Amino acid sequence: MSFGHNIQFLRKLHDGMTQEELAEIMQVSRQTVSKWELDLAYPEMDKVIDLCSFFSCSMDQLIREDLNTNNEAFSDIRIVTQEAFSYVKHIVISETPEDDAIASIKGWATQNNLVEPKIIGWDFPNLSQEQINVYHMHGYVAACMLPENFSSEQNQMEIYSQKEEKYAVITVTDPFLAPFQLIPNAYKTLERYLDVNNIPHMWRKDAINCFEYEYQKEGKCYMDIYILLAK
């Protein structure tokens, strides 16, 4: 944990803000900001409050927590427009639902002659506390995005549709080298980016709120993580 590292991380997360730009906003010199980030000096309380307000974080987060969950495995965050699409989905609730849900939806895609189907997935939130606390279960949804001309008499699954939406996206390189660290931290980094830059995002019932897309490129595994933006 480092107050200085937190300041540097939040500054860079704020659209690559420079020390000079932050100094101007805080009404201090660039050298003062540099000393803050090197932990050679600490701001007075009124400046700490101003920093928390500007970066949309609490004083406890700024001073005591390690906000820099980013690392070299993460790409730069970008805002993308996801075109409207249709999809089918399969939900599994168990102690290890991801592999089963993905295998099932991939099997469905093979049965329907879909070549190189785009499979996405996300956590299924509608579990009881008994399922979570007593039986240690969680849920996962695997979905197959359908081509525009999709048609199959064998299809036994309900088809869902989503309108065009904007998402914040981060890419994780080799996510399964440390999945319980890299993937959750990618979500945290995305959420921190949205908060710092005052980009609205909220839970909605009419769209997929977040999802993951795993793929291979030039022999390496990548995962794009999406968080839905508010309209």
Buried (B, 14 or more C-beta within 10 A) or exposed (E): EBBBBBBBBBBBBBEEBEBEBBBEEBEBEBEBBBBBBEEEEEBEEEBBEBBBEBBBBEEEBBBEEEBBBBEEBBBEBEEEEBEEBBBBBBBBBBEEBBEBBBEBBBEBBEEBEBEEBBBBBBBBEEBEEEBEEEEEBBBBBBBBBBEEEBEEEEBEBEEEEBEEBBBBBBBBBEBEEEEEEBBEBBBEBBBBBBBBBEBEBEEEEEBBBBBBBBEEEEEEBBBBBBBBBEE
